[in-house]
Amino acid sequence: MPLKRHKSVLKRVRQNIKRRERNRIVRGSMRAVLKAIRSSSDPGEVMQKLSWNFPAVDKEKLDMHLRSRIYSVIDKAHKKGVIHKNKAARHKAQVSLWFKNLSKA
């Protein structure tokens, strides 16, 4: 608890607790996505690790849906102020590189 017992201090502490929890969840989901990509070499494996399902049948549409969903997770973390815009750009570049290397193989 804070040293001061002012109403505004107590309210600020309550707000910080809520925000910390919200940010932790957003950051954790983003980290899970990036960890799944780094440890997998197949989009199907990534989807299985993240428990995502897409209706796409062919590989091209599946990759497109997966990429947009991953970008969405990263962009939401940036929009909510959990990560800096440069960090979001760096992660999106890593995702793009992962898909590029996937298409080569």
N, CA and C of each residue as an Amber inpcrd file, in Angstrom:
protein
   315
   0.8370000  -1.1890000   0.0000000   0.0000000   0.0000000   0.0000000
   0.8780000   1.2460000   0.0000000   0.3460000   2.3220000  -0.5450000
   1.1210000   3.5690000  -0.5900000   1.2880000   4.1770000   0.8040000
   2.2770000   5.0200000   0.8840000   2.5290000   5.6850000   2.1620000
   1.4340000   6.7030000   2.4740000   0.9950000   7.4080000   1.4370000
  -0.0500000   8.4120000   1.6280000  -1.4160000   7.7350000   1.6020000
  -2.3530000   8.3350000   2.3090000  -3.6960000   7.7620000   2.3630000
  -4.7360000   8.6700000   1.6950000  -4.2870000   9.4720000   0.7350000
  -5.2260000  10.3380000   0.0360000  -6.0990000   9.5140000  -0.8920000
  -7.3150000   9.9960000  -1.1330000  -8.2320000   9.2780000  -2.0130000
  -7.6340000   9.1120000  -3.4090000  -7.0170000  10.1760000  -3.9020000
  -6.4750000  10.1320000  -5.2630000  -5.3370000   9.1170000  -5.3750000
  -4.5530000   8.9820000  -4.3400000  -3.4410000   8.0140000  -4.3470000
  -4.0040000   6.5940000  -4.3610000  -5.0130000   6.3560000  -3.5510000
  -5.6110000   5.0220000  -3.5000000  -6.2690000   4.6630000  -4.8260000
  -6.9210000   5.6570000  -5.4490000  -7.5450000   5.4190000  -6.7510000
  -6.4790000   5.1160000  -7.8050000  -5.3770000   5.8620000  -7.7720000
  -4.2960000   5.6450000  -8.7290000  -3.7060000   4.2420000  -8.5660000
  -3.5880000   3.7610000  -7.3590000  -3.0810000   2.4110000  -7.1020000
  -4.0290000   1.3750000  -7.6960000  -5.3370000   1.5720000  -7.4810000
  -6.3250000   0.6330000  -8.0570000  -6.2570000   0.6290000  -9.5820000
  -6.1300000   1.8160000 -10.1760000  -6.0430000   1.9120000 -11.6340000
  -4.7900000   1.2080000 -12.1490000  -3.6800000   1.4160000 -11.4570000
  -2.4220000   0.8040000 -11.8900000  -2.4900000  -0.7160000 -11.8330000
  -3.1590000  -1.2560000 -10.8350000  -3.3000000  -2.7110000 -10.7250000
  -4.0970000  -3.2530000 -11.9050000  -5.1980000  -2.5920000 -12.2380000
  -6.0150000  -3.0300000 -13.3770000  -5.2400000  -2.9510000 -14.6810000
  -4.5590000  -1.8350000 -14.8720000  -3.8150000  -1.6300000 -16.1200000
  -2.6490000  -2.6050000 -16.2490000  -1.9820000  -2.8730000 -15.1300000
  -0.8630000  -3.8180000 -15.1550000  -1.3420000  -5.1960000 -15.5850000
  -2.4770000  -5.6100000 -15.0580000  -3.0310000  -6.9270000 -15.4150000
  -3.4370000  -6.9730000 -16.8890000  -4.0880000  -5.9120000 -17.3480000
  -4.5060000  -5.8480000 -18.7540000  -3.3040000  -5.8880000 -19.6830000
  -2.2680000  -5.0950000 -19.3600000  -1.0610000  -5.0640000 -20.1770000
  -0.3420000  -6.4120000 -20.1520000  -0.3510000  -7.0770000 -19.0130000
   0.3070000  -8.3830000 -18.8930000  -0.3480000  -9.4040000 -19.8130000
  -1.6680000  -9.3600000 -19.9040000  -2.3940000 -10.2920000 -20.7700000
  -2.0880000 -10.0240000 -22.2350000  -2.1040000  -8.7550000 -22.6240000
  -1.8310000  -8.3930000 -24.0220000  -0.3990000  -8.7590000 -24.3930000
   0.5430000  -8.4230000 -23.5190000   1.9500000  -8.7300000 -23.7800000
   2.1740000 -10.2360000 -23.8390000   1.4970000 -10.9690000 -22.9680000
   1.6480000 -12.4200000 -22.9450000   1.1210000 -13.0760000 -24.2030000
  -0.0030000 -12.5940000 -24.7170000  -0.5450000 -13.1760000 -25.9410000
   0.3750000 -12.8830000 -27.1260000   0.9570000 -11.6930000 -27.1520000
   1.8860000 -11.3540000 -28.2260000   3.1400000 -12.2260000 -28.1470000
   3.6460000 -12.4130000 -26.9430000   4.8370000 -13.2480000 -26.7660000
   4.5630000 -14.6980000 -27.1540000   3.3700000 -15.1770000 -26.8650000
   3.0170000 -16.5550000 -27.2240000   3.0260000 -16.7370000 -28.7330000
   2.5030000 -15.7450000 -29.4470000   2.4890000 -15.8090000 -30.9140000
   3.9140000 -15.8290000 -31.4550000   4.7460000 -14.9310000 -30.9680000
   6.1200000 -14.8580000 -31.4640000   6.9210000 -16.1100000 -31.1010000
   6.6730000 -16.6430000 -29.9300000   7.3650000 -17.8740000 -29.5180000
   6.9340000 -19.0490000 -30.4020000   5.6540000 -19.1020000 -30.7410000
   5.1600000 -20.1790000 -31.5970000   5.7980000 -20.1060000 -32.9770000
   5.9970000 -18.9000000 -33.4810000   6.6210000 -18.7310000 -34.8000000
   8.0900000 -19.1270000 -34.7640000   8.7790000 -18.6910000 -33.7220000
  10.2180000 -18.9810000 -33.6490000  10.5160000 -20.4660000 -33.4880000
   9.5960000 -21.1950000 -32.8670000   9.8600000 -22.6060000 -32.6050000
   9.2180000 -23.5310000 -33.6400000   8.5620000 -22.9700000 -34.6500000
   7.8820000 -23.7960000 -35.6490000   8.3690000 -23.4720000 -37.0520000
   8.2490000 -24.4570000 -37.9130000   8.6060000 -24.2420000 -39.3110000
   7.4110000 -24.4930000 -40.2270000   6.2310000 -24.5900000 -39.6420000
   5.0330000 -24.8950000 -40.4200000   3.8570000 -24.0640000 -39.8810000
   3.0900000 -23.4110000 -40.7620000   1.9360000 -22.6290000 -40.3010000
   0.9000000 -23.4650000 -39.5490000   0.7230000 -24.7060000 -39.9600000
  -0.2200000 -25.5810000 -39.2770000   0.1850000 -25.8380000 -37.8380000
   1.4670000 -25.9820000 -37.6440000   1.9970000 -26.2050000 -36.2970000
   1.7880000 -24.9690000 -35.4190000   1.9830000 -23.7910000 -36.0090000
   1.7660000 -22.5350000 -35.2800000   0.3030000 -22.4230000 -34.8680000
  -0.5890000 -22.7210000 -35.7970000  -2.0190000 -22.6480000 -35.4960000
  -2.3980000 -23.6320000 -34.4010000  -1.8170000 -24.7840000 -34.4230000
  -2.1070000 -25.7990000 -33.4150000  -1.6150000 -25.3390000 -32.0390000
  -0.4210000 -24.7450000 -31.9800000   0.1230000 -24.2740000 -30.7090000
  -0.7330000 -23.1530000 -30.1140000  -1.2920000 -22.3160000 -31.0060000
  -2.0740000 -21.1660000 -30.5450000  -3.5610000 -21.4690000 -30.4580000
  -3.9740000 -22.6630000 -30.8430000  -5.3800000 -23.0700000 -30.8470000
  -6.2270000 -22.1660000 -31.7350000  -5.6880000 -21.8180000 -32.9090000
  -6.4180000 -21.0000000 -33.8740000  -6.9560000 -21.9020000 -34.9670000
  -8.1440000 -21.5930000 -35.4630000  -8.7440000 -22.3270000 -36.5790000
  -9.1410000 -21.3400000 -37.6640000  -8.8160000 -21.6670000 -38.9020000
  -9.1840000 -20.8260000 -40.0360000  -9.9490000 -21.6710000 -41.0470000
 -10.9380000 -21.0760000 -41.7090000 -11.7260000 -21.8270000 -42.6760000
 -11.0190000 -22.0280000 -44.0150000  -9.8620000 -21.3950000 -44.2160000
  -9.1680000 -21.4500000 -45.4980000  -8.7630000 -22.8880000 -45.8370000
  -8.9160000 -23.2040000 -47.1150000  -8.5990000 -24.5480000 -47.5650000
  -7.1960000 -24.6130000 -48.1560000  -6.8830000 -23.7220000 -49.0910000
  -5.5710000 -23.7970000 -49.7340000  -4.5110000 -23.0880000 -48.8950000
  -3.2670000 -23.4440000 -49.1540000  -2.1510000 -22.9790000 -48.3330000
  -1.9700000 -21.4660000 -48.4110000  -2.2040000 -20.8990000 -49.5750000
  -2.0110000 -19.4580000 -49.7540000  -2.9630000 -18.6450000 -48.8690000
  -4.2370000 -19.0410000 -48.8550000  -5.2200000 -18.3260000 -48.0280000
  -4.9510000 -18.5690000 -46.5420000  -4.5220000 -19.7580000 -46.2270000
  -4.1930000 -20.0720000 -44.8360000  -3.0640000 -19.1730000 -44.3380000
  -2.0060000 -19.0310000 -45.1620000  -0.8890000 -18.1530000 -44.8060000
  -1.3480000 -16.7100000 -44.6690000  -2.2310000 -16.2690000 -45.5600000
  -2.7290000 -14.9020000 -45.5240000  -3.5110000 -14.6360000 -44.2330000
  -4.3840000 -15.5660000 -43.8680000  -5.1660000 -15.4200000 -42.6360000
  -4.2630000 -15.4390000 -41.4030000  -3.3100000 -16.3520000 -41.4050000
  -2.4010000 -16.4630000 -40.2620000  -1.5670000 -15.1960000 -40.1070000
  -1.0410000 -14.6950000 -41.2200000  -0.2280000 -13.4870000 -41.1690000
  -1.0400000 -12.2980000 -40.6630000  -2.2630000 -12.1510000 -41.1590000
  -3.0790000 -11.0120000 -40.7310000  -3.4500000 -11.1240000 -39.2460000
  -3.6730000 -12.3340000 -38.7690000  -4.0170000 -12.5240000 -37.3510000
  -2.8180000 -12.2020000 -36.4570000  -1.6360000 -12.6080000 -36.8930000
  -0.4190000 -12.3190000 -36.1290000  -0.1630000 -10.8130000 -36.1090000
  -0.2800000 -10.1730000 -37.2760000  -0.1190000  -8.7170000 -37.3520000
  -1.1290000  -8.0210000 -36.4530000  -2.3390000  -8.5430000 -36.4080000
  -3.3900000  -7.9500000 -35.5940000  -3.0210000  -7.9820000 -34.1180000
  -2.4840000  -9.0980000 -33.6590000  -2.0720000  -9.2220000 -32.2470000
  -0.9840000  -8.1990000 -31.9230000  -0.0170000  -8.0600000 -32.8270000
   1.0780000  -7.1160000 -32.6110000   0.5620000  -5.6810000 -32.6460000
  -0.2940000  -5.3690000 -33.6240000  -0.8340000  -4.0120000 -33.7370000
  -1.6970000  -3.6320000 -32.5430000  -2.4410000  -4.5810000 -32.0220000
  -3.2690000  -4.2930000 -30.8460000  -2.3910000  -3.9850000 -29.6320000
  -1.2850000  -4.7020000 -29.4970000  -0.3700000  -4.4360000 -28.3780000
   0.1980000  -3.0210000 -28.5010000   0.5000000  -2.6110000 -29.7260000
   1.0010000  -1.2520000 -29.9320000  -0.0910000  -0.2200000 -29.6910000
  -1.2780000  -0.4870000 -30.1900000  -2.3770000   0.4700000 -30.0540000
  -2.7420000   0.6960000 -28.5930000  -2.6240000  -0.3300000 -27.7850000
  -2.9560000  -0.2190000 -26.3630000  -1.7980000   0.3510000 -25.5420000
  -0.6810000   0.6300000 -26.2060000   0.4370000   1.2480000 -25.5090000
   1.3110000   0.2740000 -24.7390000   1.1530000  -1.0030000 -25.0060000
   1.9440000  -2.0040000 -24.2940000   3.3700000  -2.0550000 -24.8400000
   3.5130000  -1.8540000 -26.1640000   4.8410000  -1.8500000 -26.7770000
   5.0000000  -0.5870000 -27.6250000   6.2240000  -0.2200000 -27.8990000
   6.5590000   0.9470000 -28.7040000   6.3320000   0.6220000 -30.1770000
   6.1200000   1.6560000 -30.9930000   5.8410000   1.4330000 -32.4100000
   7.0120000   0.7810000 -33.1330000   8.2370000   1.1130000 -32.7300000
   9.3990000   0.4970000 -33.3790000   9.4990000  -0.9870000 -33.0420000
   9.1310000  -1.3430000 -31.8270000   9.1460000  -2.7530000 -31.4360000
   8.0800000  -3.5160000 -32.2120000   6.9270000  -2.8940000 -32.4050000
   5.8650000  -3.5210000 -33.1970000   6.3340000  -3.7260000 -34.6350000
   6.9910000  -2.7220000 -35.1840000   7.5000000  -2.8220000 -36.5570000
   8.5480000  -3.9260000 -36.6670000   9.4050000  -4.0210000 -35.6580000
  10.4440000  -5.0530000 -35.6690000   9.8340000  -6.4510000 -35.6230000
   8.8270000  -6.6420000 -34.7760000   8.1750000  -7.9530000 -34.6940000
   7.4500000  -8.2930000 -35.9950000   6.8080000  -7.3100000 -36.6000000
   6.1200000  -7.5590000 -37.8700000   7.1240000  -7.9190000 -38.9700000
   8.2840000  -7.3010000 -38.9340000   9.3270000  -7.6320000 -39.9010000
   9.8260000  -9.0610000 -39.6860000   9.9410000  -9.4720000 -38.4300000
  10.3630000 -10.8460000 -38.1360000   9.3320000 -11.8540000 -38.6390000
   8.0570000 -11.5090000 -38.4670000   6.9870000 -12.3830000 -38.9560000
   7.0470000 -12.4770000 -40.4750000   7.2360000 -11.3290000 -41.1230000
   7.3170000 -11.2990000 -42.5750000   8.4870000 -12.1450000 -43.0810000
   9.6220000 -12.0290000 -42.4050000  10.7970000 -12.8210000 -42.7670000
  10.5290000 -14.3070000 -42.5820000   9.8150000 -14.6630000 -41.5150000
   9.4710000 -16.0620000 -41.2690000   8.6150000 -16.6100000 -42.4140000
   7.6270000 -15.8450000 -42.8530000   6.7860000 -16.2780000 -43.9750000
   7.5770000 -16.3550000 -45.2650000   8.5180000 -15.4200000 -45.4670000
   9.3460000 -15.4250000 -46.6650000  10.2090000 -16.6810000 -46.7110000
  10.8140000 -17.0270000 -45.5700000  11.6440000 -18.2390000 -45.5030000
  10.7960000 -19.4930000 -45.6550000   9.5470000 -19.4120000 -45.2370000
   8.6370000 -20.5350000 -45.3780000   8.3430000 -20.8260000 -46.8360000
   8.1480000 -19.7590000 -47.6120000   7.8260000 -19.9260000 -49.0280000
   9.0230000 -20.4360000 -49.8250000  10.2530000 -20.1330000 -49.3490000
  11.4670000 -20.6340000 -50.0220000  11.5840000 -22.1390000 -49.8730000
  11.2590000 -22.6270000 -48.6910000  11.4570000 -24.0520000 -48.3880000
  10.4420000 -24.9340000 -49.0630000
